[in-house]
Amino acid sequence: MTVPAPQHRVRRAAPRRRRSRVLRAALVVLLGVLAFLLGVAFARTLDERPKPGGTVTSVRTLEPLPQEAPERTVTITVTATQP
């Protein structure tokens, strides 16, 4: 009795569809645009941050302390002569 030789099925690789190439290209372009926009946003953030060493002005109101009457009054007279 003869046994038939096993037949090997050869599978051909499925041809790449044009659609998947277009989708891949669109995805790459979209990722490139997103990376560009992220870089622009980062650069603008760096430009808008405050500069170090700037002048800081703070304003506050001081309340006067209560004053007591002086114990004595002294008058001083200064006379100047011209040379």
C-alpha positions in Angstrom: 0.0 0.0 0.0 1.2 3.4 -0.8 0.7 6.3 1.4 0.2 9.6 -0.4 2.8 12.1 0.6 1.5 14.9 2.9 0.7 18.0 1.0 2.0 21.2 2.5 -0.2 24.1 2.2 1.7 27.2 1.4 0.1 30.3 2.7 0.8 33.4 0.8 1.3 36.5 2.8 -1.8 38.7 2.6 -1.1 41.6 0.4 -0.9 44.8 2.3 -3.9 46.9 1.8 -3.6 50.4 0.5 -6.0 51.4 3.2 -3.6 50.4 6.0 -0.8 52.4 4.5 -2.9 55.5 4.2 -4.1 55.0 7.8 -0.5 54.6 9.0 0.6 57.7 7.2 -2.3 59.7 8.6 -1.4 58.5 12.1 2.2 59.5 11.7 1.2 63.0 10.4 -1.3 63.4 13.2 1.4 62.5 15.8 3.8 64.9 14.2 1.3 67.7 14.4 0.6 66.9 18.0 4.3 66.9 18.9 4.7 70.2 17.1 1.8 71.8 19.0 3.1 70.5 22.3 6.5 72.0 21.6 4.9 75.4 20.8 2.9 75.3 24.0 6.0 74.5 26.0 8.0 77.3 24.4 5.2 79.8 25.1 5.1 78.7 28.7 8.8 79.3 29.1 8.5 82.7 27.5 5.7 83.8 29.8 7.2 82.9 33.1 8.3 85.7 35.4 11.9 87.0 35.1 14.1 86.4 38.2 15.5 89.3 40.1 12.7 91.7 39.4 11.6 94.5 41.7 9.0 93.5 44.3 7.0 96.4 45.8 5.0 95.8 48.9 2.7 98.5 50.4 1.6 98.6 54.0 0.0 101.2 56.2 1.5 101.9 59.6 -0.8 103.1 62.4 0.7 105.9 64.6 1.5 105.0 68.2 -0.2 107.0 70.8 1.9 109.9 72.1 2.2 111.2 75.6 2.6 114.9 76.5 6.3 115.9 76.9 7.7 116.3 80.4 9.3 119.7 79.6 9.7 122.1 76.6 13.2 123.4 75.5 13.7 126.3 73.1 17.0 126.6 71.3 18.0 129.8 69.4 20.7 129.7 66.8 22.2 132.9 65.5 24.5 132.9 62.5 26.7 135.7 61.4 27.8 136.2 57.9 31.6 136.3 57.4 
